[in-house]
Amino acid sequence: MARVEQLFVEDVYNLFNKKDPNTIFIDVREPSEWEEGVIPGALKISLGDIPERYNELDKTKNYVMVCRSGGRSNRAAHFLLENGFENLSNFQGGMIDWYENNYPVE
């Protein structure tokens, strides 16, 4: 049975640095939050838009779901899990932890 893997900031940063084209970061925050900075290269799809836009995503890719602290991204990951996606991770601690570590943003 597929599940959502919980990742912490060091894990997410290591994945980011691998630059694997099969690993996609999806930031599910709101547009006003994106202005504070987004993980470089992340797709921006607000949590409320996931139900209308998840068909745009390739089910063979690995997705790391991102939000401010890990709550909304976990909900988004579980929605995708329920809709046939298998390679899902949730960024526990989210952008709060990313900013605290001074990791790159765009």
C-alpha positions as CSV (number, residue, x, y, z in Angstrom):
1,M,0.0,0.0,0.0
2,A,1.4,3.4,-1.0
3,R,1.8,6.0,1.7
4,V,3.1,9.6,2.1
5,E,6.7,9.7,3.2
6,Q,7.4,12.4,5.8
7,L,10.7,14.3,5.0
8,F,12.5,16.8,7.1
9,V,14.5,19.9,6.0
10,E,17.8,18.1,5.5
11,D,16.2,15.3,3.5
12,V,14.4,17.9,1.3
13,Y,17.5,19.9,0.8
14,N,19.5,16.8,-0.2
15,L,16.7,15.9,-2.8
16,F,16.8,19.5,-4.0
17,N,20.6,19.3,-4.6
18,K,20.3,16.1,-6.5
19,K,18.5,18.0,-9.3
20,D,16.7,14.7,-10.3
21,P,14.3,15.6,-13.2
22,N,11.9,12.9,-11.8
23,T,11.6,14.7,-8.5
24,I,9.1,17.6,-8.5
25,F,8.5,20.0,-5.7
26,I,5.0,21.4,-5.5
27,D,4.4,24.4,-3.3
28,V,0.7,24.4,-2.2
29,R,0.7,27.7,-0.4
30,E,-1.2,30.8,-1.5
31,P,0.2,33.3,-4.0
32,S,0.8,35.9,-1.3
33,E,3.0,33.3,0.5
34,W,5.0,32.5,-2.7
35,E,6.1,36.1,-2.7
36,E,8.2,35.4,0.4
37,G,10.2,32.9,-1.6
38,V,9.8,29.5,-3.2
39,I,12.2,26.5,-3.5
40,P,13.8,27.1,-6.9
41,G,12.1,25.3,-9.6
42,A,9.0,24.3,-7.6
43,L,5.6,24.1,-9.2
44,K,3.2,26.5,-7.6
45,I,-0.3,25.0,-7.2
46,S,-2.4,26.3,-4.2
47,L,-4.0,23.6,-2.1
48,G,-7.4,24.7,-3.2
49,D,-6.4,24.3,-6.9
50,I,-5.1,20.7,-6.5
51,P,-8.4,19.0,-7.2
52,E,-8.7,20.9,-10.6
53,R,-5.1,20.6,-11.6
54,Y,-3.8,17.3,-10.4
55,N,-4.5,15.8,-13.9
56,E,-1.7,18.0,-15.2
57,L,0.8,15.9,-13.1
58,D,2.6,12.8,-14.3
59,K,1.9,9.9,-11.9
60,T,5.3,8.3,-12.7
61,K,7.2,11.3,-11.1
62,N,8.2,11.7,-7.4
63,Y,6.5,14.6,-5.7
64,V,7.6,16.5,-2.7
65,M,4.7,18.6,-1.3
66,V,5.6,21.9,0.3
67,C,3.7,24.5,2.4
68,R,4.5,26.8,5.3
69,S,4.8,24.2,8.0
70,G,3.7,20.8,6.6
71,G,0.0,20.7,7.3
72,R,-1.5,21.8,3.9
73,S,1.2,19.9,2.0
74,N,0.3,16.7,3.9
75,R,-3.4,17.2,2.9
76,A,-2.4,17.7,-0.7
77,A,-0.2,14.6,-0.7
78,H,-3.0,12.5,0.7
79,F,-5.4,13.8,-1.9
80,L,-2.9,12.8,-4.6
81,L,-2.5,9.4,-2.9
82,E,-6.3,8.9,-3.0
83,N,-6.2,9.7,-6.8
84,G,-3.6,7.1,-7.9
85,F,-0.3,8.8,-7.2
86,E,2.3,6.6,-5.4
87,N,5.6,8.5,-5.1
88,L,4.7,11.2,-2.6
89,S,6.6,12.9,0.2
90,N,5.5,15.7,2.6
91,F,7.9,18.3,3.8
92,Q,7.4,18.3,7.5
93,G,8.4,21.8,8.8
94,G,8.0,23.3,5.4
95,M,9.2,26.7,4.3
96,I,9.6,27.8,7.9
97,D,12.5,25.3,8.3
98,W,13.8,26.1,4.8
99,Y,14.0,29.8,5.6
100,E,15.6,29.1,9.0
101,N,18.4,27.2,7.2
102,N,18.9,30.0,4.7
103,Y,18.4,27.6,1.8
104,P,18.0,29.1,-1.6
105,V,14.7,30.6,-2.7
106,E,13.4,32.3,-5.9
